[in-house]
Amino acid sequence: MRVAAFQLAAGLGSPDARLAEIDSCMASAAGADLAVFPELAVTGYGAGPAIAESAADPQQALAPLQAMVDQHGVAMVTGLALRADDGGLANAAAMLRPGAAPALYAKRMLYGDYEKGLFAAGRAEPPIVEIGGLACGVLVCFDVEFPELVRQLALRGAAAVIVPTALPRSVGARFIAERVVPVRAFENQLFIVYADHCSADFRFAYQGLSSIVAPDGSVLAAAGDSDAAMLVADLDPSAYADCRAQNPYLAELLQAGLAPKQD
């Protein structure tokens, strides 16, 4: 599977401007199987109460994104805010494929008072869908920092975990992007696609350092910490068979009866 991950400038402006930028990126991703965008890419992460004011129900919110997917023939994973039937607001990720029904996920591990004041935490397991012949799961930002959540997806059969993120700039954030994310890939023997914002909006500065990481922990493609970028890599699980054989963590857990039961 060929994936294109986009590190977007945080100060793109209105949702309309952001949709236009996403559409331009989708055109640039021609030939890829999947394009990945950051957390809340449609509204901007730091838009605050305006996120709630502009949030729509899934059918309305997903329509322009699905149109891009169908037009360009490239699947998409992006972060956006979705209004639930009960009026609650989800910090969500949408997995969209040409001619297919969307798969949605609401972030379970909300980060800090800012997110907890805007969103309701999700409760459902993240979906796993096939894209380009690869079983792809999804998490959002802070979720990936919890080893249990990535491990659950690995045990359910995910070969790649797609992570829209809005990692704020800090010393700790650099460690997460450069160290924690590769470890998550290695300890679960899967790919991780980690797409962040860069620069700043009027509320937050972002770490950048988006990456595509292989099951052996190696970085297949990486962005810097300040500029918008497109990362492209081919995800081929067969290229890492030796690594899985040497580090059979999931198989050993299952054999020891230590892995949680999966539905």
N, C-alpha and C positions, 0 to 999 in steps of 0.2 A: 504494500500500500504506500502510495506517495502522499505525504502530508505537507501542507504549507501552513505554518503558524505565523500569525501577524502580531507584532508588538506595535500597539497604536499610541500615538501622542495623546496625552490625557486632555489637552485643551482643545479638542476638536469642535466643541460648541454644542449646538442644539441637536436633538434626536434626528432631525432631517439631515443635518450636515454629517452626522455619524452614519446614518444609513447610506448616504452617498459615498462615504469613504469605504464602508464595508463592501458596497457594490463594486467600487473600483478595485478593491483587493481581490474580490472574487474573480474579476476579469484577469487579474495578474496570476491567479492560481490555476489558470487553464492548464489541463494536463495532469493536475493532482486529483487524487480521489477525495481528499478532505481538506477543508480550510478551517482553521481554528482562530478564534478571537477572544479577547480578554473578558474578565468578569464585568458584567453590566456595560458591555461595549456599546449597547444601543442608546443608553441614557448618559453614560459617564458615571464612574463610581462616586465621585464627590458631589454630585448634583443635589444631594440632601432631599428636602421635602419635595422638590420638583420631580423626583423619581416617582413618588406616590401619586402626584398630581397627573403625571402623564401615563401611568401604568394602565394597561388595557387587559381585557380577558385574553386567554391564549389564542383564540381564533383570530382576533383582530391584530394582536401583537405579532403573530407569526406570519401573517399573510405576506407582507413585503419581503421577509427573509426567505420564505419558501419560494416566492417568485424568482428571487435571485438564484437559489439553488437549482430550480428547474431550468432557468435560462442558461446558466453557465455549465450545467451538468456536473457540478462539484458539490459534494456533501459539505455541511457546515455544522460546527459546534460553536455556539456563542453564548455569552452571558447576557441576561436581560431580566427586567422586573416583570412579573406576571401577577395579575389580580385573580385571586381565587374566587370560587362561587360564594364563599362566606364573607367576602370583602377584604380578607387578609391579603398581605403582599408578600410574595416570595422572591428571594434573590435566587434566580433560576438559571439553569443551563438548558438550552434546546439543542437536540441532535436532529438535524434535518437532512433528508436524503431525497434525491430526485424521484418523484413519483411515489413516495412512501409517506406513511403517517409519521408525524413528529413523535419523538421520545423526549419527555421532559423530566427534569430533576430539580428539586428545591434544596438549596444548600442546608445541610443539617447543622454544621458547626459555625454559627455566626460569630464574627470577630468584633469584640469590643462594644462599647456603648453606642457607637454610631450605627452599626448594623442592627443591634438588638432593639434600637429605638425605631427603626424603619421597617424591619421585616419580621415575619414569623418563621421560626426554624422549621425546616422540612422534617418529615418523619419516614418517608418511603425510601426503600432501597434505590440506589441509582440504577438506571437501565443499562443493559448491555445490548448493543446492536452491531450487526455486521456491516462494515464499510470496507470496500476494497478487498474483501476476503478475510478481513481481520476482525475478531470480536473486540469491540471497543466499549469500555465503560467510561463513566464521566464522574468527576468530582468538581467542586468549586473551591479554589483558593485554600482557605484555612483547613478544609477537609483533608487535604493531602498531607498535612503535617501530623495527622493521627495515623499511626501505622495500622491500627485495626481496620480503618476504612479501606485502605488500599489492599490489605490482605484479604478482606471479604470479597472484593472484586476479583482478585487473583484466584481465590478458591472457587468462585462461581464461573471461572473460565475466561476471564478477560485476558487478552494478549496485549492490550494497550489501555492506558488510562489517560483520558483527555481532561486537561485542567485549565479552564479559564480562570485567571487570577487577577487580583488588584493588590499586589504586594507593595506595602508602603516602604519608602526608603528608610533604611536604618542599618546599623552594623549587623544586627540579628537577621534582618531580611536578606542581606547578602549571603550569610551563612545558609539560610534556608534554600535560596535559589541555587547556590553553587555546591552545597554539600548534602542537605537533606533530600532534595529531589532525586539526585543520582542514587543515594542509598535506598530510597523507596523503590526505585526501578530494580536495583540489584537484589534486594532482599526478597522481592516477589518475582524476579525473572520475567519482567515485562517492560514494555515501552511506556514512557511518560512524555506527553506533549504539554508543555507548560507555557501559556501565553499571557504575558503581563502588559500593563500600560507602561509608558515611560514619561519623563518630564513631570509636569505638575498641572493640576487644575487649581481653582481658587481655594480648595480645601485641603488637598493632600499632595505630597510629592511621592513618586513611584519609583521602585527599584529597577524596573526593566529586567535585564538578565533572563529574558525568555529563553527556553531551551527545548530541544528534542533529545531525549536520553534513551539509550539502549538497555536491554536486559543485563548487560555486563557492567552497567554503570557508566559507560563511556558516553560522552556528549557528541551526538551526531551533528548538531548545529546549535549555535548560541548567538544571542544578540548582546550588544553592549548595554550599559546602564543609563544611556541618555537619549538615544535616537530611535525613531520608528524603524522597523525592519521587517523583512519577510524571511523566514527560515524554511528551508525545504530539505526533506530527507525521505529516503525510502525505508520503510519498516518491513524487514524480512525476518520473521522468527527463526527460519531454518538456519540463518547465519550464526545463531547463538546456541545451537544444540549442544556444543561442547561445554559452554558455560553452565547450561541447565543441568547437564550430567554431573559436572563437578560440584554444583551447589544446589542439590535437589531439596530445597527447603520445604516446598509444599508437599512433596511426596513423603518426606520424613515426618512432617506434622500429621499427615493423614495416617501413616503407618503406626505412629505412636498414639493415635487416638486423641491428639491434642487440638486438632482443628475443629472449630465450631461447625455444627451441622448446618448445611445449606439446603434451602427449600428446592 
